[in-house]
Amino acid sequence: MTPSIVGWLALAPMGMLLFASVWTDVKECRIPNQFVFSGLALGVFFNTVLPDGLGFASSLPGGVGLWGALAGAAIGLGVMLPLYLLRAMGAGDVKLMAMVGAFLGSEDVIGAVLCSFIAGGVLSLGYAWKIGVLRRTLQNIKLIVYSSAVKIAGGSSPVLDAAPETAGKFPYAVAIAVGTLGYLAWKSAQKTGWA
């Protein structure tokens, strides 16, 4: 078995857990802890026991070690935690990105987070359009921007207030899965010279 195949086999459980999380988030609006905690354990385990490399999706596939996996989980958690504190994201979404970080390590999780944010923005607009609240969503964004501009012009710092009326709840596990898998596909295309 080549290192590349070993790398993709190590990422297969993450993909399955992402799909299971998407399923439950869409159906039940929650991500079970058993998915994310078992994924965290598997990500740390694979990165610790498999041959050393630069990450399972890198040009030198292999584990990043215990500390690399824990750092990836911490970065995934740390980047998403402020959004949870602002009530822009659920706790399950934050833990799911920590799970992704445990598999990908500290370098690749940053790319997965950025791609998840991009996917989340695009998918959220599509979801708002689908459920008929796109206009209200755009009005909420406009209100936040105008309110912040007025506060800055008045000499005070802007504070993110709650929107006057919610525009719906988007299952963000979809964005995390699409962003993470999209990032991995992009990395794979780079390795093969397609990108």
N, C-alpha and C positions, 0 to 999 in steps of 0.2 A: 504494500500500500504506500502510495506517495504521501508526502507531508500535506499536500494540498487536499487530498481526499480525507485524511485524518482531520484536518482543520474543518472541512465542511461537515463531517460526521459529528464533530464536537459541537457545531452550531445547530445541528438538527433538533436537539431537544429544546433549544431556545425558540426556534421557529414553531415547534408544536405548542409550546407554552404560550407564545404570542397569539397563535390562532385560537387556542382555548380561552385565553383572556378576552380576545375580541368577541368571541361567541357569548360569553357570560356578560360582558359589559353591554353588548347590544341588547341581549334578552332580559337581563336582570338589573342593569345599571350598577353593576359592581364587579370587582375583580377579586376572586377568592384569595385569601392569604396563602392557602396551600399551593397555589400556582407560583406565586412570586417567591415564597420562601424555599420551596423545592428547587426552583430555578436558580436562586441565589446560591444554594448549596452545590448544585450541579456545576454552575459556572466557576465557582471557586475550586471545586474538586478537579474539573478538567484542566483548568489553568495550572493547577499544582502538580498533577501526576503525569500529564502528557509531556512529551519532549519540548524543551525550551524553543521559543521562537519569538516573533514580534507580534503575535496575535493570530487568531485562527483565520482571519480574512486578509492577512498581510502577504507580502511577497515572500516572507520566510515564515510559513505557517507553523504554529506551535503555541504552547502555553506561555503566558506572561508571568507565571509564578503567583504565589499566594498574595504577595503585596500588590502586584499589578492588578489582580482580580478585585481585591478589596478597594484599591484606589479607584478602579472603574466604577464599582458599586457606589462608592462615596461621591464621586463626581456626578453620576446619574441622579442620585438622591439630592445632592446639594444644589444642582441646577434647577430641579423641579420643585424643591421645597418652598421657595418664595411664592410660587404660583399657587401652591396649596394654602399657604398662609393668607394670600389675597383672595382665597375662595374662587380662584379661576380654574382649579383642577382638584380632582378627588385624591384622597390618600392612596387609593389603589393604583392610580396612574403614576404617582411618585415612586411607589415601591416597584412598579413594573419597569420603570426606567433604571432603577437601581439593579434589578435583575439583569437587564440588558447589559449594563456596565460590568457586572460580574463575569459575563461571557466574553465581552469585547475588550476589556481592559481600559486603561486610562486614556489612551490616545484615540482609539476608535469610537469610544462612547461619545466623545465630543461631536464627531461627524454624525453619529446616529441621533443625537439630541437636536442638532441643527436641522437635519432632514425631517425629524419628527415635528419640529416647529413649523417648517414650511408646509409639510403635509397637513398639519393641524389647521393652519390658516386657510389653505385651499379647501380642505374638506369641511371646515366649519362654515365657510361661505356657501358651499354647495348644500350642506345640511340645512342652513337657515333658509335658503331658497326653497328647498324641498318641502319644509314644513310651513312655509308661507310667512316667515318672520324676517326675511332679509332686510326689508325696509326699516323695520324696528331696530335690527342689529346695527345697521349703518347709522341710524339716528343716535343710538347709544354711543357709538364710537365718536361721532361728531360732537356730541355733548361732552364727552370726556376730553377731547382735544380742545374744544373752546373753553371749557372750564379751567383746564390747565394753563392755557394761554393767558386768560384773564388773571389768574393767580400770579403767574410769572410777571406779567406787566405791572401788577400791583405791588411787586416786591416780595411776595411770599413764595414759598416752594409749593408745587402742586402736590396734592394728596389724592390718591386714588379712592374716590367715593364709590359706593355701590351704585350700579346703574338703576334708574328709576323703575324700570320694568324689565324682567328677564326676557331674553329672546329664545330660550329653550336650552336643553342640556344635551350636549354632544358627547357620545361615548369616545373619550380620547384614546382608549386603547387601540382604536382603529388607526389613529394618526401615528401612534408609537410603532405599531406593526408596519404600516406602510413606509414610514420614515426609516426605520431600522433596516427593513428588507430592501428598500430602495437604495440606501447607503451601501449595503453589502453587494447589491447588484452592480452599482457604480464602481466599487472597488474591484470587483471581479472583472468587469469590463476593462478597467485600467490595466490590470495584470495581464490580460490577454491581448491588449493593444486595440481594443474596440472603442475606447474612449479617449 
